Amino acid sequence: MVENLLNVFLSAALLTLSMPGYLDGILAFVSLIGLFFALERGGPFSSAILSFLFFFTFTFLNFHFLIDVLTKGMPSLFGNFSPSAGFFVYLLFCILEALPFLIFGFLYSLWHEKIRFRFLQPLFVASLYTVSEFLRSVGDLGFTGGRISEGLYTYTGLIQILPLTGTLGLIFLIVVINYEFYRILKQGPNKSFVIIAMLCCILLLNNLIERVLPHHVGEKPIVVAQTDVPQSVKYSPDKAKLMDYLLGNFTEFEGYLTIFPEATFPDMDIRNTELEKKLIEKFKKSVLVIGYPTFEENKFYNSLHVYNHGTYVGRYDKILLFPFVETLPYPRIFGFLSFLRGVSYFTPGTLKTFAVDGYGNVGLQICFESYFPHLSRHMSEKADFIVVSTNDGWYRSKIALKQHFSQIVFRAVETRRDFVQVSNTGLSGLVDRYGKFTVLPYGTTWRILYVTPNKEVTFYTRFGDYMVIVSLSIVVLCALTAKRKRGMFV
């Protein structure tokens, strides 16, 4: 049992080190080997527990920066709860993320050794893992952060599979390779050189694909107004001081699309106020997108507001709200977590794009919406490029900032759309349709980046996460063709 636990913890550690901000994404291809060894001889229930423990440990390690947010950042700013309550919430988050892997471990142990055909074994394991990852993203508590594919955001060649399969297809491939490496090591540790050679081949393949990718140069200028304002200043009651800072530090570029972060004014609807008048006067010759909440008809929205040459055009209201902070999911179950509420509970918006002269149709997203492929997929059906406006001022960890930024790399390649991220104190930058990215230096106040609008519709955009159906079909096929034994659990 001790050996199994060590293998589980080894896998969790390797997967963590493969994530953005840690070591290198290539480790993803060997991160599950220890888990497979741990599940070798266990029954369905013990394997379920080991798989759960694997993903719980990984989540705890990978997202450790949330401990600082939940025990220091939010309590000091809002004063609604104690640090110990914040740590309890973090443990609950880790548990919820790991729950789908109970299913993975249970079914792995139940059928893995009974699969009749050798070629189906890696496909079966990859299918189970892919379905487990998909289940994590479902519902009001859904989240996609920490996918095994995430660390490959710098491997521009390998991620060119995304327009065909989406991220789930890349996950499927990574798990297949992990399983085959596990089978090789079962033959003896002296076979490790084979794994090293195959990893070198993967690196070579990535390099070869990168060399033949088109060189993409942006055409349309976008002013990225990062602001670099601390949370304590943003949430200060003196909004006039914040406005003076914005007016004094940002120059209008006539006709340019200018993007400010989410919640530039975090707790005030500035429409029809003196603050808005000053803002319009400053940017009356450009197209402005700026974040502040909307209070309307007893409802609250987390919004990005659009002004075209001084005229208010409309707004985008955040669709996928952050659980417990922006919305309370399943209140009968999680009502006791209402103390996590931020400025207010928001009402979800609807998908929309904005036609901007000279730029085409612009899609807007707010904060963690970039984590969800289905939203970008649907948005790209109308948008020619997409802008993510976010407030990452909560994070003091560069790991958190890199993991958030990495999401738009995947979304850009999946949809073949240029993505721009505008953060407050985090990472701002541009990702082109092939996944090549430019990140602005920390502390940047503003910069002009260039995008190229695109109307191409990828296979993934058209058909979505069909890999879930493929994976479920493989699981069913393996179950139907499995070797029959006297007992179900032996």
Stockholm file with secondary structure:
# STOCKHOLM 1.0

chainA/1-490         MVENLLNVFLSAALLTLSMPGYLDGILAFVSLIGLFFALERGGPFSSAILSFLFFFTFTFLNFHFLIDVLTKGMPSLFGNFSPSAGFFVYLLFCILEALPFLIFGFLYSLWHEKIRFRFLQPLFVASLYTVSEFLRSVGDLGFTGGRISEGLYTYTGLIQILPLTGTLGLIFLIVVINYEFYRILKQGPNKSFVIIAMLCCILLLNNLIERVLPHHVGEKPIVVAQTDVPQSVKYSPDKAKLMDYLLGNFTEFEGYLTIFPEATFPDMDIRNTELEKKLIEKFKKSVLVIGYPTFEENKFYNSLHVYNHGTYVGRYDKILLFPFVETLPYPRIFGFLSFLRGVSYFTPGTLKTFAVDGYGNVGLQICFESYFPHLSRHMSEKADFIVVSTNDGWYRSKIALKQHFSQIVFRAVETRRDFVQVSNTGLSGLVDRYGKFTVLPYGTTWRILYVTPNKEVTFYTRFGDYMVIVSLSIVVLCALTAKRKRGMFV
#=GR chainA/1-490 SS CHHHHHHHHHHHHHHHHHSTTSSCGGGGGGTTHHHHHHTSSCCHHHHHHHHHHHHHHHHHHHTTHHHHIIIIIHHHHHCCSCHHHHHHHHHHHHHHHHTHHHHHHHHHHHHGGGCSSTTHHHHHHHHHHHHHHHHHTSSTTCCCTTCTTGGGGGCTTGGGGHHHHHHHHHHHHHHHHHHHHHHHHHTCGGGHHHHHHHHHHHHHHHHHHHHHSCCCCCCEEEEEECCCCCHHHHTSSCHHHHHHHHHHHCCCCTTCEEECCTTSSTTCCCTTSHHHHHHHHHTTTSEEEEECCEEETTEEECEEEEEETTEEEEEEECSSCCBTTTBCSSHHHHGGGGGGCCSCCCCCCCCCEEEETTTEEEEEEEGGGGGCHHHHHHHHTTCSEEEEECCCTTCCCHHHHHHHHHHHHHHHHHHTCCEEEECSSSCCEEECTTSCEEECCTTCCEEEEEECCCCCCCHHHHHCSHHHHHHHHHHHHHHHTSCCCSSTTC
#=GC SS_cons         CHHHHHHHHHHHHHHHHHSTTSSCGGGGGGTTHHHHHHTSSCCHHHHHHHHHHHHHHHHHHHTTHHHHIIIIIHHHHHCCSCHHHHHHHHHHHHHHHHTHHHHHHHHHHHHGGGCSSTTHHHHHHHHHHHHHHHHHTSSTTCCCTTCTTGGGGGCTTGGGGHHHHHHHHHHHHHHHHHHHHHHHHHTCGGGHHHHHHHHHHHHHHHHHHHHHSCCCCCCEEEEEECCCCCHHHHTSSCHHHHHHHHHHHCCCCTTCEEECCTTSSTTCCCTTSHHHHHHHHHTTTSEEEEECCEEETTEEECEEEEEETTEEEEEEECSSCCBTTTBCSSHHHHGGGGGGCCSCCCCCCCCCEEEETTTEEEEEEEGGGGGCHHHHHHHHTTCSEEEEECCCTTCCCHHHHHHHHHHHHHHHHHHTCCEEEECSSSCCEEECTTSCEEECCTTCCEEEEEECCCCCCCHHHHHCSHHHHHHHHHHHHHHHTSCCCSSTTC
//
